[in-house]
């Protein structure tokens, strides 16, 4: 009897929690994207980089800060912000001038670096006096450029993701969560918490189909540094160690180093210790750290042909929905279900929460009373 009462309490609690929405969404079928806004001011942030992390970790791996590409996007975002419970007067956008010295040249894509072909700048914007990132105001839908880093004003978080996520981008051959460069796909993991040690970073990369750690070449250095900086992660491990000969560094797959970018104070590693190399995203300099206790970000490179052949349909909407229903436990709340089913209308979530909780509770009750 006690278990049944507990189950009923769980159902009622789930229905109550499902009414507390962390974010809400609106589709734009004209562009094929869903826009998502965090409604709770708890998520407002003074860091453009932290806003990116929230889109990736709390909404979907396919999400990123919103890019507004035409008037239909403007209308969709305006309707979403005006109808949601969001209260901040302005929201971070996925546009910035971080790829070049401070200038008024803003890029429109966080993956391809393409220049803006559509804009809604406010009068006198953008400026060219510092590193700046875009925001959109609720009252008139105009864009302003603001300081990207912590210490500025707090803005809300506005994300965007494809309505029908595809496992492979037909234009690049890469998963949409990775960045293409010279025929390969680069995965700059955006971590929600602390970094990982070298062993974990290596196993994560090699666990991807066609995946390896990155050993930068001279032609790759600028690209890697640029997109690592955009990720907001402070440091990333490289696939470089002195595990074979003390203080003689080379790639973990046997590569000789091509014009390594050592930090000026680097003195060759610790005598008698195995050192692993990481790089600082703000500048790209290489430094050494303990392979087991050092904690840094994960950067992987993937062969797109191997990845595509090994992961057919992995991220199809039906597969994600099936996985959500198949792995739900009583501890999974409505926020997680909504994250997995983000393309559904927000009102769909209470029904899902109720059905899942009822199904789980009844199965537990029946199993324990047999």
C-alpha positions as CSV (number, residue, x, y, z in Angstrom):
1,X,0.0,0.0,0.0
2,X,2.9,2.3,0.9
3,X,4.4,1.9,-2.6
4,X,1.1,2.7,-4.3
5,X,0.7,5.9,-2.2
6,X,4.3,6.8,-3.1
7,X,3.6,6.3,-6.8
8,X,0.5,8.5,-6.6
9,X,2.6,11.2,-4.9
10,X,5.2,10.9,-7.7
11,X,2.5,11.3,-10.4
12,X,1.0,14.4,-8.7
13,X,4.5,15.8,-8.2
14,X,5.4,15.2,-11.8
15,X,2.3,17.0,-13.0
16,X,3.1,19.9,-10.8
17,X,6.7,20.1,-11.9
18,X,5.7,19.8,-15.6
19,X,3.9,23.1,-15.2
20,X,7.2,24.9,-14.2
21,X,8.8,25.4,-17.6
22,X,12.6,26.1,-17.8
23,X,12.4,27.0,-21.4
24,X,9.9,27.2,-24.3
25,X,10.2,26.9,-28.0
26,X,8.7,28.0,-31.3
27,X,9.3,26.5,-34.8
28,X,10.0,28.5,-38.0
29,X,9.1,26.1,-40.8
30,X,10.3,28.6,-43.4
31,X,13.9,28.1,-42.3
32,X,13.6,24.7,-40.7
33,X,14.7,25.7,-37.2
34,X,13.3,25.7,-33.7
35,X,14.1,28.7,-31.4
36,X,14.3,28.0,-27.7
37,X,14.3,30.6,-24.9
38,X,15.2,30.0,-21.2
39,X,12.3,31.5,-19.2
40,X,13.8,31.4,-15.7
41,X,16.0,34.4,-15.0
42,X,18.2,32.0,-13.0
43,X,19.7,31.1,-16.4
44,X,20.6,34.7,-17.4
45,X,24.3,35.1,-17.8
46,X,26.9,37.8,-18.3
47,X,29.0,35.5,-20.5
48,X,28.3,34.7,-24.1
49,X,30.4,31.6,-23.8
50,X,28.3,30.3,-20.8
51,X,25.2,31.0,-22.8
52,X,26.5,28.7,-25.6
53,X,27.2,26.0,-23.0
54,X,23.6,26.2,-21.8
55,X,22.2,25.7,-25.3
56,X,24.4,22.6,-25.8
57,X,24.1,21.0,-22.4
58,X,20.5,21.9,-21.3
59,X,18.6,22.1,-24.6
60,X,20.3,19.7,-27.0
61,X,23.7,18.7,-28.4
62,X,22.3,20.1,-31.7
63,X,21.5,23.5,-30.2
64,X,23.6,26.6,-30.2
65,X,23.0,30.3,-29.7
66,X,20.4,31.6,-32.1
67,X,21.3,32.9,-35.5
68,X,18.6,35.1,-37.1
69,X,18.9,34.9,-40.9
70,X,15.8,36.6,-42.4
71,X,12.6,38.4,-41.6
72,X,10.7,35.1,-40.9
73,X,13.3,34.4,-38.1
74,X,12.8,38.0,-36.7
75,X,9.0,37.4,-36.5
76,X,9.4,33.9,-34.9
77,X,11.8,35.2,-32.3
78,X,9.6,38.2,-31.5
79,X,6.6,36.0,-31.1
80,X,8.5,33.5,-28.9
81,X,9.9,36.2,-26.6
82,X,6.7,38.1,-26.3
83,X,4.6,35.0,-25.5
84,X,7.0,33.2,-23.2
85,X,7.6,33.8,-19.5
86,X,11.1,35.2,-20.2
87,X,11.6,38.6,-18.5
88,X,15.1,39.8,-19.6
89,X,14.9,42.8,-22.0
90,X,17.7,41.3,-24.2
91,X,19.1,37.9,-25.2
92,X,22.4,36.6,-26.5
93,X,22.7,35.8,-30.2
94,X,25.2,33.5,-32.0
95,X,27.0,36.4,-33.7
96,X,30.4,37.9,-32.8
97,X,33.5,39.6,-34.0
98,X,35.9,37.3,-32.2
99,X,37.7,35.8,-35.2
100,X,39.5,39.0,-36.1
101,X,41.1,41.8,-34.2
102,X,38.4,44.1,-32.8
103,X,36.4,45.4,-35.7
104,X,32.8,45.8,-36.9
105,X,33.0,42.6,-39.0
106,X,30.6,40.2,-37.4
107,X,30.3,36.5,-38.4
108,X,26.9,34.9,-38.7
109,X,27.8,31.2,-38.2
110,X,29.4,29.6,-35.2
111,X,30.5,26.7,-37.5
112,X,31.4,28.1,-40.9
113,X,32.5,31.6,-39.9
114,X,30.5,33.2,-42.7
115,X,29.9,36.9,-42.7
116,X,26.4,38.3,-41.9
117,X,24.2,38.5,-45.0
118,X,21.2,39.8,-42.9
119,X,21.2,42.1,-39.9
120,X,18.9,44.2,-37.7
121,X,21.5,46.4,-36.0
122,X,20.3,49.2,-33.7
123,X,21.4,52.8,-34.6
124,X,25.1,53.3,-34.1
125,X,25.9,49.6,-33.9
126,X,28.0,47.6,-34.2
127,X,31.0,49.2,-32.5
128,X,34.6,48.2,-33.3
129,X,36.4,49.0,-30.0
130,X,36.6,45.5,-28.4
131,X,35.7,41.9,-28.7
132,X,31.9,41.9,-28.9
133,X,29.0,39.5,-29.2
134,X,25.4,40.1,-30.4
135,X,22.2,40.5,-28.4
136,X,18.6,41.1,-29.5
137,X,16.2,43.4,-27.6
138,X,12.6,42.4,-26.9
139,X,11.0,45.8,-27.3
140,X,12.1,46.5,-31.0
141,X,13.9,43.3,-32.2
142,X,17.0,45.4,-32.8
143,X,20.5,43.9,-32.4
144,X,23.2,45.4,-30.2
145,X,26.9,44.3,-29.7
146,X,28.0,43.9,-26.1
147,X,31.0,42.7,-24.2
148,X,31.2,38.9,-24.5
149,X,33.0,38.2,-21.2
150,X,31.9,38.0,-17.6
151,X,31.6,41.3,-15.9
152,X,29.1,43.0,-18.3
153,X,25.4,43.0,-18.1
154,X,23.3,39.8,-17.7
155,X,21.3,38.7,-20.8
156,X,18.9,35.9,-21.4
157,X,19.7,32.8,-23.4
158,X,18.1,32.3,-26.9
159,X,19.0,29.0,-28.7
160,X,18.4,27.5,-32.1
161,X,18.4,23.9,-33.4
162,X,17.2,22.2,-36.5
163,X,13.6,21.0,-36.5
164,X,14.7,17.7,-38.0
165,X,18.3,17.1,-36.8
166,X,20.3,15.1,-39.3
167,X,23.2,12.8,-38.3
168,X,25.3,14.2,-41.2
169,X,25.4,17.7,-42.7
170,X,25.1,17.3,-46.4
171,X,27.2,20.4,-47.1
172,X,30.2,19.4,-44.9
173,X,30.0,15.7,-44.4
174,X,30.3,16.2,-40.7
175,X,27.8,15.8,-37.8
176,X,26.2,19.2,-37.2
177,X,27.8,19.3,-33.7
178,X,31.3,19.3,-35.2
179,X,33.3,21.9,-37.2
180,X,34.7,20.9,-40.7
181,X,38.2,21.7,-41.7
182,X,40.4,20.3,-44.5
183,X,38.2,17.2,-45.0
184,X,38.0,16.3,-41.3
185,X,35.5,17.0,-38.5
186,X,36.6,18.6,-35.3
187,X,34.6,18.1,-32.0
188,X,35.2,20.8,-29.5
189,X,33.4,19.4,-26.5
190,X,31.6,22.1,-24.6
191,X,31.7,20.8,-21.0
192,X,29.0,21.7,-18.4
193,X,31.5,21.3,-15.6
194,X,35.2,20.7,-14.9
195,X,37.6,19.2,-17.4
196,X,38.9,15.6,-17.6
197,X,42.3,14.0,-17.4
198,X,44.3,13.0,-20.5
199,X,43.3,9.4,-20.3
200,X,39.6,10.2,-20.4
201,X,40.1,12.7,-23.2
202,X,41.9,10.1,-25.3
203,X,39.4,7.3,-24.6
204,X,36.5,9.8,-25.4
205,X,38.0,10.7,-28.8
206,X,39.0,7.1,-29.7
207,X,35.5,6.0,-28.7
208,X,34.0,8.0,-31.6
209,X,33.9,6.2,-35.0
210,X,37.0,7.3,-36.8
211,X,38.0,9.5,-33.9
212,X,41.5,10.5,-32.6
213,X,43.0,13.1,-30.4
214,X,44.3,16.2,-32.3
215,X,48.0,16.7,-33.0
216,X,48.0,20.1,-34.7
217,X,50.0,20.9,-37.8
218,X,51.2,24.4,-38.7
219,X,48.2,24.8,-41.1
220,X,45.8,23.7,-38.4
221,X,46.9,25.8,-35.5
222,X,44.9,29.0,-36.4
223,X,41.7,27.0,-37.0
224,X,42.0,25.0,-33.8
225,X,42.8,28.1,-31.7
226,X,39.9,30.1,-33.2
227,X,37.2,27.5,-32.6
228,X,38.6,26.4,-29.2
229,X,38.3,30.0,-28.1
230,X,34.7,30.3,-29.3
231,X,33.8,27.2,-27.3
232,X,34.4,29.0,-24.0
233,X,36.5,26.2,-22.6
234,X,39.8,27.6,-21.2
235,X,42.2,24.7,-22.2
236,X,42.1,21.6,-24.3
237,X,44.3,18.5,-24.3
238,X,46.3,17.7,-27.4
239,X,47.4,14.3,-28.5
240,X,51.0,15.0,-27.5
241,X,53.1,13.4,-24.7
242,X,56.7,12.4,-23.8
243,X,55.7,8.9,-22.8
244,X,58.4,7.1,-24.8
245,X,61.4,9.3,-24.1
246,X,61.5,11.8,-21.2
247,X,61.1,15.4,-22.4
248,X,61.0,14.3,-26.1
249,X,57.4,15.2,-27.2
250,X,55.6,13.7,-30.1
251,X,52.1,12.7,-31.2
252,X,50.4,9.8,-29.5
253,X,50.0,8.1,-32.9
254,X,53.7,8.5,-33.7
255,X,53.6,11.9,-35.4
256,X,56.6,14.3,-35.3
257,X,55.5,17.7,-34.2
258,X,55.0,20.4,-36.9
259,X,56.0,23.8,-35.6
260,X,54.7,23.4,-32.0
261,X,53.5,26.6,-30.4
262,X,55.2,26.3,-27.0
263,X,54.4,28.8,-24.4
264,X,57.4,31.1,-23.7
265,X,58.0,29.8,-20.2
266,X,57.8,26.1,-21.2
267,X,61.1,24.4,-20.2
268,X,60.6,20.8,-21.5
269,X,58.5,19.0,-18.9
270,X,59.2,17.4,-15.6
271,X,62.2,15.2,-15.3
272,X,61.4,11.5,-14.9
273,X,57.6,12.1,-15.3
274,X,55.3,11.5,-18.2
275,X,53.9,14.8,-19.3
276,X,50.9,15.5,-21.5
277,X,50.3,18.7,-23.5
278,X,47.4,21.0,-23.5
279,X,46.9,24.4,-25.1
280,X,45.4,27.6,-23.8
281,X,42.5,28.7,-25.9
282,X,43.2,32.4,-25.5
283,X,46.3,32.5,-27.6
284,X,46.9,28.9,-28.4
285,X,50.2,28.3,-26.6
286,X,51.2,24.8,-25.5
287,X,52.0,23.8,-22.0
288,X,52.5,20.5,-20.1
289,X,50.5,19.0,-17.2
290,X,50.3,15.8,-15.3
291,X,48.4,13.2,-17.5
292,X,46.4,11.8,-14.6
293,X,45.6,14.8,-12.4
294,X,45.5,17.6,-14.9
295,X,41.9,18.6,-16.0
296,X,41.3,20.1,-19.4
297,X,38.8,20.1,-22.2
298,X,38.3,17.4,-24.9
299,X,39.2,18.1,-28.5
300,X,38.8,15.3,-31.1
301,X,39.2,14.9,-34.9
302,X,37.0,12.5,-36.8
303,X,37.2,11.0,-40.3
304,X,33.7,11.8,-41.8
305,X,33.6,8.7,-44.0
306,X,34.2,6.4,-41.1
307,X,31.8,8.3,-38.9
308,X,29.0,8.3,-41.5
309,X,29.4,4.6,-42.2
310,X,29.3,3.7,-38.5
311,X,26.4,5.9,-37.3
312,X,23.5,5.7,-39.7
313,X,20.4,7.3,-38.2
314,X,22.0,7.7,-34.7
315,X,20.5,11.1,-34.1
316,X,17.2,10.8,-36.0
317,X,14.2,12.4,-34.1
318,X,12.4,9.0,-33.8
319,X,15.6,7.3,-32.4
320,X,15.9,10.1,-29.8
321,X,12.3,9.8,-28.8
322,X,12.4,6.0,-28.5
323,X,15.6,6.2,-26.5
324,X,13.9,8.7,-24.1
325,X,10.9,6.5,-23.5
326,X,13.0,3.4,-23.2
327,X,15.4,4.7,-20.5
328,X,13.1,6.8,-18.4
329,X,13.3,6.1,-14.6
330,X,11.3,7.6,-11.7
331,X,14.1,10.1,-11.2
332,X,13.8,11.6,-14.7
333,X,11.9,14.9,-14.5
334,X,10.0,16.8,-17.2
335,X,12.9,19.1,-18.0
336,X,14.9,16.1,-19.2
337,X,12.0,14.7,-21.2
338,X,11.4,18.1,-22.8
339,X,15.1,18.3,-23.7
340,X,14.9,15.0,-25.6
341,X,11.6,15.9,-27.2
342,X,12.4,19.6,-27.9
343,X,10.6,19.6,-31.3
344,X,7.3,18.9,-29.6
345,X,5.1,21.7,-28.3
346,X,5.8,22.5,-24.6
347,X,2.2,21.5,-23.7
348,X,3.0,17.9,-24.8
349,X,5.3,17.5,-21.9
350,X,2.7,17.2,-19.1
351,X,1.0,14.3,-20.9
352,X,4.4,12.5,-21.4
353,X,5.4,13.1,-17.7
354,X,2.0,11.7,-16.5
355,X,2.1,8.7,-18.8
356,X,5.7,7.8,-18.0
357,X,5.2,8.2,-14.2
358,X,2.0,6.2,-14.2
359,X,3.6,3.4,-16.3
360,X,6.6,3.2,-14.1
361,X,4.6,3.3,-10.9
362,X,2.2,0.7,-11.9
363,X,4.9,-1.6,-13.1
364,X,6.8,-1.2,-9.8
365,X,3.6,-1.7,-7.8
366,X,2.6,-4.9,-9.7
367,X,6.1,-6.3,-9.5
368,X,6.3,-5.8,-5.7
369,X,2.9,-7.3,-4.9
370,X,3.2,-10.5,-6.9
